[in-house]
Amino acid sequence: MKKLGDTQTNPFKGTIDYINDTLDLNITIHYTDPQFADAANKGITEGENAASCLSLNLYKYPNKNYDTQDLSSYTINYINDNLSVRAYQFSIPSKDFVKELQLSEDGTSYFFNGYFSLNFNIESNLQRVIFFDFFVGIERTSTGKRDTTFGSLSSSQNLPCQSECTTSVTSSLQFCPDQMCESTIDKPDLYLNDQIWLKHTLTKQGTENYYLINPEIYFTGDKLFKKADIKEQVISQKGYAMYLINIEIAWTPITISAKAMVSSIAGSRILHEQSRLLELAQTSTIGITPEIGCVKDKETNECINCDQSQNVNNYDLPQLDGCPLNANILIVGTLILVCFFI
């Protein structure tokens, strides 16, 4: 276990990079051991060394308190440089940014913060946990203007929540034929400029008597995180909320994400729950619809195909055909306008 470091030494460091020309992310935690001289020397975990009894799991958190913990679904890739470095790497596609990272904005850019840990265990006994965070900044009008920063990385033998960590409040997001929503629709045809009702339901046991308030809805896909305009919202009933939105944008494929605050009082931001079920640090939940193959044109009943190789404007109104405004076209148009006035 000495190889995992202690309070004075930490053999781990982290990096974050975009994958080729995409907006997808690679997060890599590097581990250096001078005793690794070549590929024949195995790593320290079961995933890289069949003789090891040390398991490795990836967890995600909603903030830097690291006290609300959920097992991540991302696969850990084991990297061997044939010298003294081993690495643990996972990837986050941009279509998952709204779901997996913490979103905020400042009026010109979207900010995505990630909080994760690598937990080393022997059976159920924690041996070492590596906490780390990172930051992604993307201009709202162009996914070509972006920045990444790997934040802090720390090592500990204990979790902040000690015995048993709280898990996030889970919820589902389903399509409905109308506001009554007597039955849901799994994968409806979505037509540009049509309106559709969404049902956002709390699914974690014990949350049936809570309200969902202050919703934010996003259309999500590769490079796409466009905020939707909520036409109507019904949030006065316990356990679920109803939202009416306009299908204002086309993408292939596309999902819809709804994030809302969890409250014991309808219309209140305050969460009055003293049990461990809902911690004050975790007062929001996110629901995701099933992935829809495309948005269709109503006259032709055909999928609308956009040029998804271009940088995306995730802020301004889409083009008349439903495709996001091409950020490159916007820049060229602005330059032409400036030249005209000069």
JOTALIN-V830046 format. One record per residue. N is the residue number from 1. PHI is phi as a letter, one per 30 degrees, with the letter a starting at -180 (* if undefined). OMEGA is omega in degrees with one decimal (999 if undefined). D_FIRST is the distance of its C-alpha to the first C-alpha in whole Angstrom. Layout:
n:N phi:PHI omega:OMEGA d_first:D_FIRST
n:N phi:PHI omega:OMEGA d_first:D_FIRST
This chain:
n:1 phi:* omega:178.4 d_first:0
n:2 phi:d omega:179.8 d_first:4
n:3 phi:d omega:-179.2 d_first:5
n:4 phi:d omega:178.1 d_first:6
n:5 phi:i omega:178.3 d_first:8
n:6 phi:b omega:-177.7 d_first:9
n:7 phi:d omega:-179.8 d_first:13
n:8 phi:c omega:-176.4 d_first:14
n:9 phi:b omega:179.1 d_first:13
n:10 phi:b omega:-177.1 d_first:12
n:11 phi:d omega:-175.3 d_first:12
n:12 phi:c omega:169.5 d_first:14
n:13 phi:b omega:-174.0 d_first:18
n:14 phi:b omega:174.7 d_first:20
n:15 phi:b omega:175.9 d_first:24
n:16 phi:b omega:-176.8 d_first:27
n:17 phi:b omega:170.1 d_first:30
n:18 phi:d omega:-178.9 d_first:33
n:19 phi:d omega:-179.5 d_first:33
n:20 phi:h omega:-177.8 d_first:36
n:21 phi:c omega:-178.2 d_first:39
n:22 phi:c omega:174.3 d_first:38
n:23 phi:c omega:178.7 d_first:37
n:24 phi:d omega:-173.9 d_first:34
n:25 phi:c omega:164.8 d_first:30
n:26 phi:c omega:174.2 d_first:27
n:27 phi:c omega:-173.1 d_first:24
n:28 phi:b omega:173.9 d_first:21
n:29 phi:c omega:-176.3 d_first:18
n:30 phi:c omega:178.0 d_first:17
n:31 phi:b omega:-177.2 d_first:14
n:32 phi:c omega:176.5 d_first:14
n:33 phi:b omega:-178.0 d_first:13
n:34 phi:d omega:178.6 d_first:16
n:35 phi:d omega:175.1 d_first:15
n:36 phi:d omega:-176.2 d_first:16
n:37 phi:c omega:-178.7 d_first:19
n:38 phi:a omega:-175.8 d_first:21
n:39 phi:d omega:-178.4 d_first:21
n:40 phi:d omega:178.3 d_first:21
n:41 phi:d omega:-174.7 d_first:17
n:42 phi:d omega:177.2 d_first:15
n:43 phi:d omega:-171.0 d_first:13
n:44 phi:c omega:-176.4 d_first:9
n:45 phi:c omega:-178.8 d_first:11
n:46 phi:e omega:-177.3 d_first:14
n:47 phi:d omega:-179.5 d_first:16
n:48 phi:b omega:-177.0 d_first:16
n:49 phi:b omega:-176.4 d_first:15
n:50 phi:d omega:-178.8 d_first:17
n:51 phi:d omega:-177.0 d_first:15
n:52 phi:d omega:174.6 d_first:12
n:53 phi:c omega:-176.0 d_first:11
n:54 phi:c omega:178.8 d_first:9
n:55 phi:d omega:-179.2 d_first:12
n:56 phi:b omega:179.2 d_first:13
n:57 phi:b omega:179.8 d_first:17
n:58 phi:c omega:178.5 d_first:19
n:59 phi:b omega:176.7 d_first:21
n:60 phi:b omega:-175.4 d_first:24
n:61 phi:b omega:179.9 d_first:25
n:62 phi:d omega:-178.9 d_first:29
n:63 phi:a omega:-173.9 d_first:28
n:64 phi:d omega:174.9 d_first:26
n:65 phi:d omega:178.3 d_first:26
n:66 phi:h omega:179.9 d_first:23
n:67 phi:c omega:172.8 d_first:24
n:68 phi:c omega:-165.4 d_first:26
n:69 phi:c omega:175.5 d_first:24
n:70 phi:b omega:177.0 d_first:25
n:71 phi:d omega:-179.4 d_first:23
n:72 phi:d omega:178.9 d_first:24
n:73 phi:d omega:-177.3 d_first:26
n:74 phi:d omega:-179.3 d_first:25
n:75 phi:d omega:174.3 d_first:24
n:76 phi:d omega:175.1 d_first:21
n:77 phi:c omega:-178.0 d_first:21
n:78 phi:c omega:-175.4 d_first:19
n:79 phi:c omega:-179.3 d_first:20
n:80 phi:b omega:-178.0 d_first:20
n:81 phi:c omega:-179.2 d_first:22
n:82 phi:i omega:176.8 d_first:22
n:83 phi:b omega:-175.0 d_first:21
n:84 phi:c omega:-174.9 d_first:18
n:85 phi:c omega:167.3 d_first:17
n:86 phi:c omega:-179.1 d_first:16
n:87 phi:b omega:175.1 d_first:17
n:88 phi:c omega:-172.0 d_first:17
n:89 phi:b omega:171.0 d_first:21
n:90 phi:b omega:-175.5 d_first:23
n:91 phi:c omega:176.1 d_first:27
n:92 phi:b omega:177.0 d_first:30
n:93 phi:d omega:-176.5 d_first:33
n:94 phi:d omega:178.4 d_first:36
n:95 phi:d omega:180.0 d_first:37
n:96 phi:c omega:-173.6 d_first:34
n:97 phi:e omega:-177.3 d_first:34
n:98 phi:d omega:-177.3 d_first:37
n:99 phi:d omega:-169.7 d_first:35
n:100 phi:c omega:-176.0 d_first:31
n:101 phi:c omega:-177.7 d_first:31
n:102 phi:c omega:-172.1 d_first:33
n:103 phi:c omega:170.9 d_first:37
n:104 phi:b omega:178.5 d_first:39
n:105 phi:a omega:-178.7 d_first:42
n:106 phi:b omega:-178.7 d_first:44
n:107 phi:j omega:177.9 d_first:47
n:108 phi:b omega:-175.8 d_first:46
n:109 phi:b omega:168.7 d_first:43
n:110 phi:c omega:178.0 d_first:40
n:111 phi:b omega:178.2 d_first:37
n:112 phi:b omega:177.8 d_first:34
n:113 phi:c omega:177.7 d_first:31
n:114 phi:c omega:178.3 d_first:27
n:115 phi:b omega:-173.9 d_first:25
n:116 phi:b omega:172.0 d_first:21
n:117 phi:b omega:168.5 d_first:18
n:118 phi:c omega:-176.8 d_first:15
n:119 phi:c omega:178.3 d_first:13
n:120 phi:c omega:-177.8 d_first:10
n:121 phi:b omega:162.2 d_first:11
n:122 phi:c omega:-169.2 d_first:10
n:123 phi:h omega:-178.7 d_first:14
n:124 phi:c omega:-175.9 d_first:15
n:125 phi:c omega:-180.0 d_first:12
n:126 phi:d omega:179.1 d_first:11
n:127 phi:c omega:-178.6 d_first:7
n:128 phi:a omega:175.2 d_first:9
n:129 phi:b omega:179.1 d_first:12
n:130 phi:c omega:177.3 d_first:14
n:131 phi:c omega:177.1 d_first:17
n:132 phi:a omega:178.4 d_first:20
n:133 phi:b omega:179.3 d_first:24
n:134 phi:a omega:-172.6 d_first:27
n:135 phi:b omega:174.8 d_first:30
n:136 phi:b omega:176.1 d_first:33
n:137 phi:c omega:-177.5 d_first:37
n:138 phi:b omega:178.6 d_first:40
n:139 phi:d omega:-175.2 d_first:43
n:140 phi:d omega:-175.5 d_first:45
n:141 phi:c omega:177.9 d_first:48
n:142 phi:a omega:176.2 d_first:46
n:143 phi:d omega:175.9 d_first:43
n:144 phi:d omega:179.7 d_first:43
n:145 phi:c omega:-171.7 d_first:43
n:146 phi:b omega:-177.2 d_first:39
n:147 phi:b omega:175.1 d_first:36
n:148 phi:b omega:176.6 d_first:32
n:149 phi:b omega:171.6 d_first:30
n:150 phi:d omega:-174.2 d_first:26
n:151 phi:d omega:-176.4 d_first:25
n:152 phi:c omega:174.2 d_first:23
n:153 phi:b omega:-178.6 d_first:19
n:154 phi:b omega:-177.6 d_first:16
n:155 phi:b omega:179.6 d_first:13
n:156 phi:b omega:174.9 d_first:13
n:157 phi:c omega:-176.6 d_first:11
n:158 phi:b omega:171.8 d_first:14
n:159 phi:d omega:178.0 d_first:17
n:160 phi:e omega:-178.0 d_first:21
n:161 phi:d omega:173.7 d_first:22
n:162 phi:h omega:-167.6 d_first:20
n:163 phi:d omega:-177.7 d_first:21
n:164 phi:b omega:-177.0 d_first:23
n:165 phi:d omega:172.4 d_first:24
n:166 phi:d omega:174.1 d_first:27
n:167 phi:c omega:-176.8 d_first:28
n:168 phi:d omega:173.4 d_first:31
n:169 phi:d omega:-176.5 d_first:34
n:170 phi:c omega:178.4 d_first:35
n:171 phi:a omega:177.4 d_first:39
n:172 phi:c omega:176.4 d_first:41
n:173 phi:b omega:-174.6 d_first:44
n:174 phi:b omega:176.6 d_first:46
n:175 phi:d omega:179.0 d_first:50
n:176 phi:b omega:178.6 d_first:53
n:177 phi:d omega:-179.5 d_first:57
n:178 phi:a omega:-176.8 d_first:58
n:179 phi:d omega:-179.6 d_first:57
n:180 phi:d omega:176.2 d_first:58
n:181 phi:h omega:177.3 d_first:55
n:182 phi:d omega:172.9 d_first:56
n:183 phi:b omega:-178.6 d_first:54
n:184 phi:c omega:178.6 d_first:51
n:185 phi:c omega:-175.5 d_first:51
n:186 phi:d omega:-178.1 d_first:48
n:187 phi:b omega:-179.1 d_first:49
n:188 phi:d omega:168.1 d_first:53
n:189 phi:d omega:177.3 d_first:54
n:190 phi:c omega:-179.1 d_first:54
n:191 phi:c omega:-179.0 d_first:57
n:192 phi:e omega:176.8 d_first:57
n:193 phi:i omega:170.6 d_first:59
n:194 phi:d omega:175.2 d_first:59
n:195 phi:c omega:-180.0 d_first:57
n:196 phi:b omega:177.2 d_first:55
n:197 phi:d omega:176.6 d_first:54
n:198 phi:b omega:176.7 d_first:50
n:199 phi:c omega:-178.7 d_first:48
n:200 phi:c omega:-170.5 d_first:45
n:201 phi:b omega:173.7 d_first:44
n:202 phi:d omega:-174.4 d_first:41
n:203 phi:c omega:179.9 d_first:39
n:204 phi:d omega:-178.4 d_first:37
n:205 phi:e omega:178.9 d_first:38
n:206 phi:j omega:-178.9 d_first:39
n:207 phi:c omega:-174.4 d_first:40
n:208 phi:d omega:-176.3 d_first:44
n:209 phi:c omega:178.4 d_first:46
n:210 phi:c omega:-178.2 d_first:44
n:211 phi:c omega:172.1 d_first:46
n:212 phi:c omega:-175.0 d_first:45
n:213 phi:b omega:177.3 d_first:46
n:214 phi:h omega:-176.3 d_first:47
n:215 phi:d omega:168.9 d_first:46
n:216 phi:b omega:-176.5 d_first:45
n:217 phi:b omega:-178.8 d_first:45
n:218 phi:b omega:164.9 d_first:44
n:219 phi:d omega:-174.9 d_first:45
n:220 phi:b omega:177.5 d_first:42
n:221 phi:a omega:178.7 d_first:42
n:222 phi:d omega:-177.8 d_first:41
n:223 phi:i omega:-175.4 d_first:41
n:224 phi:c omega:169.9 d_first:43
n:225 phi:b omega:-175.9 d_first:42
n:226 phi:c omega:-179.1 d_first:46
n:227 phi:d omega:-179.0 d_first:47
n:228 phi:c omega:175.4 d_first:49
n:229 phi:c omega:179.9 d_first:52
n:230 phi:d omega:-177.6 d_first:53
n:231 phi:d omega:177.2 d_first:56
n:232 phi:b omega:173.8 d_first:56
n:233 phi:b omega:178.2 d_first:53
n:234 phi:c omega:-171.2 d_first:54
n:235 phi:b omega:-173.9 d_first:51
n:236 phi:c omega:-178.3 d_first:53
n:237 phi:c omega:-177.1 d_first:52
n:238 phi:d omega:170.4 d_first:49
n:239 phi:i omega:-179.2 d_first:46
n:240 phi:a omega:175.2 d_first:47
n:241 phi:b omega:178.5 d_first:49
n:242 phi:c omega:179.1 d_first:51
n:243 phi:b omega:173.2 d_first:51
n:244 phi:c omega:-179.2 d_first:54
n:245 phi:b omega:174.9 d_first:53
n:246 phi:c omega:176.3 d_first:55
n:247 phi:d omega:-169.2 d_first:54
n:248 phi:c omega:-174.3 d_first:54
n:249 phi:b omega:179.2 d_first:52
n:250 phi:c omega:178.1 d_first:52
n:251 phi:a omega:-176.5 d_first:49
n:252 phi:b omega:-16.6 d_first:47
n:253 phi:d omega:-176.2 d_first:45
n:254 phi:b omega:171.2 d_first:45
n:255 phi:b omega:176.7 d_first:43
n:256 phi:b omega:-178.1 d_first:44
n:257 phi:c omega:177.0 d_first:42
n:258 phi:b omega:176.0 d_first:43
n:259 phi:c omega:-178.6 d_first:41
n:260 phi:b omega:174.4 d_first:42
n:261 phi:d omega:177.6 d_first:41
n:262 phi:c omega:-175.2 d_first:41
n:263 phi:b omega:174.5 d_first:44
n:264 phi:d omega:-179.5 d_first:45
n:265 phi:b omega:179.7 d_first:48
n:266 phi:d omega:178.1 d_first:50
n:267 phi:i omega:-178.9 d_first:50
n:268 phi:c omega:176.0 d_first:48
n:269 phi:d omega:-171.5 d_first:45
n:270 phi:d omega:179.9 d_first:44
n:271 phi:c omega:-177.4 d_first:41
n:272 phi:c omega:-179.0 d_first:42
n:273 phi:b omega:-175.5 d_first:40
n:274 phi:c omega:-178.5 d_first:38
n:275 phi:d omega:179.2 d_first:36
n:276 phi:d omega:-178.5 d_first:32
n:277 phi:e omega:-179.3 d_first:34
n:278 phi:b omega:179.2 d_first:35
n:279 phi:d omega:178.4 d_first:33
n:280 phi:d omega:-179.5 d_first:35
n:281 phi:d omega:-177.4 d_first:32
n:282 phi:b omega:-175.8 d_first:33
n:283 phi:c omega:179.6 d_first:37
n:284 phi:b omega:178.8 d_first:37
n:285 phi:b omega:-179.7 d_first:37
n:286 phi:b omega:176.9 d_first:38
n:287 phi:c omega:-176.1 d_first:40
n:288 phi:b omega:175.5 d_first:40
n:289 phi:d omega:168.4 d_first:43
n:290 phi:e omega:179.4 d_first:43
n:291 phi:d omega:178.1 d_first:43
n:292 phi:c omega:-173.6 d_first:47
n:293 phi:e omega:-178.3 d_first:48
n:294 phi:a omega:168.0 d_first:50
n:295 phi:c omega:-173.2 d_first:53
n:296 phi:c omega:169.9 d_first:56
n:297 phi:d omega:-173.1 d_first:60
n:298 phi:d omega:-177.9 d_first:62
n:299 phi:d omega:-176.2 d_first:65
n:300 phi:c omega:-174.8 d_first:64
n:301 phi:i omega:178.9 d_first:61
n:302 phi:c omega:176.8 d_first:59
n:303 phi:d omega:174.1 d_first:55
n:304 phi:d omega:-177.9 d_first:55
n:305 phi:c omega:179.5 d_first:54
n:306 phi:c omega:174.7 d_first:52
n:307 phi:d omega:-173.7 d_first:51
n:308 phi:d omega:176.1 d_first:47
n:309 phi:d omega:-176.4 d_first:47
n:310 phi:d omega:171.7 d_first:48
n:311 phi:d omega:-171.4 d_first:46
n:312 phi:c omega:169.6 d_first:47
n:313 phi:c omega:-176.9 d_first:49
n:314 phi:c omega:-175.4 d_first:47
n:315 phi:c omega:-175.5 d_first:49
n:316 phi:d omega:179.6 d_first:53
n:317 phi:e omega:177.9 d_first:55
n:318 phi:d omega:174.0 d_first:55
n:319 phi:d omega:-177.6 d_first:57
n:320 phi:d omega:179.6 d_first:60
n:321 phi:d omega:177.6 d_first:59
n:322 phi:j omega:-179.7 d_first:56
n:323 phi:d omega:177.0 d_first:53
n:324 phi:e omega:176.5 d_first:51
n:325 phi:d omega:179.5 d_first:53
n:326 phi:d omega:-177.5 d_first:52
n:327 phi:d omega:179.5 d_first:51
n:328 phi:d omega:178.1 d_first:52
n:329 phi:d omega:179.5 d_first:55
n:330 phi:d omega:-179.6 d_first:55
n:331 phi:d omega:179.3 d_first:54
n:332 phi:d omega:179.6 d_first:57
n:333 phi:d omega:178.4 d_first:60
n:334 phi:d omega:179.7 d_first:59
n:335 phi:d omega:178.6 d_first:59
n:336 phi:d omega:179.6 d_first:63
n:337 phi:d omega:178.8 d_first:64
n:338 phi:d omega:179.0 d_first:63
n:339 phi:d omega:-179.3 d_first:65
n:340 phi:d omega:-178.2 d_first:68
n:341 phi:d omega:176.5 d_first:68
n:342 phi:d omega:999 d_first:68
